Amino acid sequence: MSGISLLPVTVSTGSSENSVCYSGPVRTDRPDGLEFRMLTLNCWGLKYVSKLREQRMRFIANELGTSDADIIALQECWVATDYEYLRQRTHKQYPYAKYFYSGILAGSGLVILSRFPIESISMAPYTINGRPSAFFRGDWYVGKGIASAIIRHPSGIAIEVFNTHMHAPYGPGDASYVCHRTSQAWQLARQIRAAVERGHLAIAVGDFNSRPDSLTYALLTKRAGLQDSWTTVHGTSTEHILPASLSPEKQITTLGVTCDSLLNTWRADRDISEAKRLDYCFHAPHLSTVDSVDVTFIDKVPGLNVSASDHFGVSVTLRILPTARSELASGREQAEEGARPPNLPLANYESILDVIASYLPTARAQQYYRLLHFWISIVLVVGLHVGIFWVKSGWPGFLVVLGSTVIAVTGVIDGMLGFLFGRNELRALKEFEEEVRWEMRRMEELLNGRYEDVGSVGKPR
């Protein structure tokens, strides 16, 4: 299977300064040539786990083959044959496509399809992404990360799309993995800021496994400078409405619910209060606006009477602002002079540090007990090997050998997790904390007027 499709280009568009070639289907329904449509969907395509996966994925592929979106971002497309069928059904509509392989077992599950030329691609795995010991959750093993593609719009502007699927919450406390998602949002926000400073129109889409009142959301809207497409159209007046006070239909049209809706057959057993919005399309408000945003893939699969996925999708019609080209040029100039400070309030930095501090005891305990298990297992294995001389042959001897083998194997595994993963996670958390403190100090100095200007880093008066 080829993970990338970059077909030959034939039609030249754009200015001489930013000449590009475009071989995809030319849209004639764009009034000013600055409009484009995004679609994001978590497909729930895990092999052996996701129910009716093959039938649902074929339905999704058939629907995307007739979609009016210009750029599509998919998550949880983990099976190679599903992607191959997807390409068969969409290659005419979307001649440019990338399947991102990064990951230990099933890969990242991320896919980007585009009518417009994809000029470059990259995949950045998340530095902190679950624990290998939580094999029953799988986030660490699939290698979640940030898939990015620089796509050349017919207007000549470079759109940098960031497609991601963040670590899932599995319950309260440690099982919620708040620290992991906060770290991932910090990493994504950094890449988005870099894209804007390179002169690209940044779009972040995917399943963020985070609600609008989360630190993840704040990092993307304040530190990265993006805006949630749903609030661009609907405003923030609905943020305090409780999902339980609305019907399942109103939850979608009013709150943009994409997960745990009672209208989703795979989540029909949930309480009405659990409905939430986890899937987003974030855009740069100084470069683009949103004409419309809708929750999509709500209809059931014909013949099966089940939802296409355990998530609904999000469809967004964006419009590049006429001033975008000059804004992007200005952004490049400011980037050359010095990094612009984020708009993240100091209280959010404190919240991030609190999240790290609350998770560190768990990380240290995980490492400590795994290493303790390793050393204890060595003592037990040696003791069993010595004790076998006093055990009669037959079943008693077999059980002693079997027990020593099991203890040795589990001890070695836990020892490796403690020595390798445990140390790596603690160092990554330390690095995350240092970055947050560094940026927080800089913001405090800027607010106190201890720098010449916002573009001069390390130049005190």
C-alpha positions, 0 to 999 in steps of 0.5 A: 500500500502506498501511503501518499498520492501526489498525482502529476499537476497540469493546470497552473494557477497563482501569481508568478511569485507563488506559482503552483500547479493544480490538477484536481477538480476545479470548483466553480461554486466559489464566488471569490476563489477564497473559500474552501471546505474542511471535514474531520471525522473520527472513523472508529476503525480499530481492527478486531475491536470496532464493531462492524468496522469493514461495513462502516468504513466502506460506507464512510469511503463511499460518502467521502467519494461524493463529498463537497469538502476540499480537504478531509482529515480522518482519525482512527483509520487504522487498517491498511485495507480500509485505506486502500478502499478509501483511495479507490473511492476518492482518488478522483475527487481527492487526487492528493492523499497521505496515510501516516504510518508512524506508530508501533502497532497500528500506526497513528490512524491519521489520513489527509485527503485534498483536492489541492496539491500537497506540497510537503508532509510531516508526522510528529509523534507526541512526546508524552502519550500514555504508558506502555503498561496500559496495553488495554488502552492502546494509546501508547502503542498506536503512536498518536501524534500530529500529522501535518500537510502544507496544501497550496490553495488555488489563491496561492496561499499555503494552508498548513493543516494539522490533523491530530487525535489526542490521548483519550480519557478513561475515567476520573483521576489518573485515568483521565490523562489530563497531563498527557493531553495538556502536554500534547496541546502544548506541543501542537500549539508550538507547531501551529505558532511556527507555521504562522510565523512561516507565513502559512494559514494554520488549521488544526482539526481532529479528535482532541478528546477535550471539552471547550472548558479544558486547558487543551482548548485554552492552549489552542485558542490562546497560545496558538492564537486559533479560534474554534469554528463553532464559536466563530459562528455560534458565539460563546453564549451557549457554553454554559448550557447544560447538555441534559437540559436539551434534547439530543437533536438540540445538543447537536444544533446548539452545542455541536455535540460530536460524542456520546450523543444518544442519537449515536447507536454506539453510545445510546446507553449513555446518560443524556448529560454525557453528550459532549463536543470533542471534535473541532476545526480551529482556524486563524481568525486574523487570516480566515473566517467561517461561513458555516459549521455543521455536525455531519455523519449523523445518519445511520448506515443503510441496511445496518441501522447503526451510526457510521462511527462512535463520533459524528464529524464536523464540516466547516466552510472557511473563507480566506480573508482578502487581507490574509496575504499581507497579514502572512507577510507581516507575520514572517517579518515579525518572526524574523525580528523575534518570536511573538509572545502568546496570548495565554493568561498567566493563570493558565500557566499556573494551571498547567504547572499544577497539572504537571505537579499533580501527575508527577507523583503518579509517574514516579510511583509507576517507575518506583514500583516497577523497579521494585518489582524487578529487584524483588523478582531477581531475589525470588528467581534465585531463591526458587532456583536454589529451592528446587534442590529440595523439591521432589520431581514431577508436578512440584518441580514443574510448578517451581520452574513455571513460577520462576519463569513467570516471575523472571519474565514479568520482572524483566518487563517491569524493569525495562518499563521502569528503567527506559519508559519511566526515566523517559517520561519523567525527563519529558515531564521535566522538559515540559515543565521547563518550557512552561516556566520559561515562557511564563517568566518571559510573559511576566517580564513583558507585562512588567515592561522589562523588555524593550519590545515583544519581539526582543527575547533576552534583551532586558532594559 
